[in-house]
């Protein structure tokens, strides 16, 4: 966490501070994530499929990811 102005490093929008999250340092193996969303009264459904894989070999770390998203609209005529 950097408090105060960090605009010299992170740009002019970082006027009140910066929080840096490092979620994964190394990714070994493959992860698959599927998410489905829908509204209570139907319409506007979404499907998201994410695939991530990575490997380590000495000082070299490789990460590859791909994501597919299908999001259907919620039309006004679908509601009373």
Kinemage of the C-alpha trace (Angstrom):
@kinemage 1
@onewidth
@group {chain A} dominant
@subgroup {mainchain}
@vectorlist {calphas} color= white
{ca unk a 1} P 0.000 0.000 0.000
{ca unk a 2} L 1.401 3.337 -1.025
{ca unk a 3} L -0.252 6.245 0.734
{ca unk a 4} L -0.193 9.735 -0.672
{ca unk a 5} L 0.490 10.689 -4.241
{ca unk a 6} L 2.054 7.957 -6.375
{ca unk a 7} L 1.569 9.701 -9.702
{ca unk a 8} L 5.229 9.480 -10.634
{ca unk a 9} L 4.920 5.685 -10.887
{ca unk a 10} L 1.207 4.949 -11.480
{ca unk a 11} L -0.050 7.970 -13.434
{ca unk a 12} L -1.923 11.137 -12.609
{ca unk a 13} L -5.093 9.311 -11.425
{ca unk a 14} L -3.327 7.876 -8.353
{ca unk a 15} L -3.788 11.003 -6.220
{ca unk a 16} L -4.857 9.405 -2.931
{ca unk a 17} L -2.748 6.248 -2.965
{ca unk a 18} L -2.287 2.881 -4.632
{ca unk a 19} L -3.101 -0.675 -3.520
{ca unk a 20} L -1.212 -3.406 -5.362
{ca unk a 21} L -2.663 -6.951 -5.132
{ca unk a 22} L -0.362 -9.797 -6.160
{ca unk a 23} L -2.726 -12.750 -6.383
{ca unk a 24} L -0.452 -15.451 -7.797
{ca unk a 25} L 3.277 -15.454 -8.213
{ca unk a 26} L 3.506 -18.796 -10.013
{ca unk a 27} L 0.878 -20.884 -11.764
{ca unk a 28} L 1.655 -24.595 -12.024
{ca unk a 29} L -0.903 -26.773 -13.739
{ca unk a 30} L -4.211 -25.872 -15.307
{ca unk a 31} L -7.320 -24.256 -13.842
{ca unk a 32} L -10.758 -24.204 -15.449
{ca unk a 33} L -13.512 -21.918 -14.159
{ca unk a 34} L -17.114 -21.831 -15.408
{ca unk a 35} L -19.666 -19.304 -14.173
{ca unk a 36} L -23.346 -18.972 -15.027
{ca unk a 37} L -25.573 -16.049 -14.161
{ca unk a 38} L -29.271 -15.418 -14.641
{ca unk a 39} L -31.888 -13.007 -13.370
{ca unk a 40} L -34.730 -13.995 -11.063
{ca unk a 41} L -37.388 -13.481 -13.739
{ca unk a 42} L -35.413 -14.772 -16.741
{ca unk a 43} L -33.519 -13.007 -19.495
{ca unk a 44} L -30.054 -11.498 -19.327
{ca unk a 45} L -28.228 -14.789 -18.765
{ca unk a 46} L -24.444 -15.010 -18.951
{ca unk a 47} L -21.898 -17.805 -19.330
{ca unk a 48} L -18.177 -17.343 -18.682
{ca unk a 49} L -15.483 -19.983 -19.237
{ca unk a 50} L -11.892 -19.285 -18.199
{ca unk a 51} L -8.845 -21.492 -18.790
{ca unk a 52} L -5.451 -20.676 -17.278
{ca unk a 53} L -2.268 -22.700 -17.383
{ca unk a 54} L 1.329 -22.051 -16.442
{ca unk a 55} L 4.708 -23.603 -15.918
{ca unk a 56} L 8.059 -22.955 -14.231
{ca unk a 57} L 11.440 -23.951 -15.616
{ca unk a 58} L 14.348 -22.542 -13.687
{ca unk a 59} L 14.119 -18.754 -13.693
{ca unk a 60} L 11.493 -18.783 -16.480
{ca unk a 61} L 7.799 -18.589 -15.612
{ca unk a 62} L 5.106 -18.792 -18.271
{ca unk a 63} L 1.399 -18.120 -17.909
{ca unk a 64} L -1.317 -18.400 -20.559
{ca unk a 65} L -5.002 -17.670 -20.170
{ca unk a 66} L -8.086 -17.506 -22.338
{ca unk a 67} L -11.650 -16.473 -21.528
{ca unk a 68} L -14.940 -16.773 -23.377
{ca unk a 69} L -18.045 -14.769 -22.468
{ca unk a 70} L -21.595 -15.150 -23.769
{ca unk a 71} L -23.891 -12.505 -22.349
{ca unk a 72} L -27.479 -12.241 -23.512
{ca unk a 73} L -29.303 -8.903 -23.260
{ca unk a 74} L -32.230 -8.192 -21.003
{ca unk a 75} L -34.862 -6.610 -23.214
{ca unk a 76} L -37.544 -4.248 -21.942
{ca unk a 77} L -40.332 -6.418 -23.339
{ca unk a 78} L -39.210 -9.247 -21.006
{ca unk a 79} L -40.535 -7.267 -18.021
{ca unk a 80} L -44.042 -6.047 -17.232
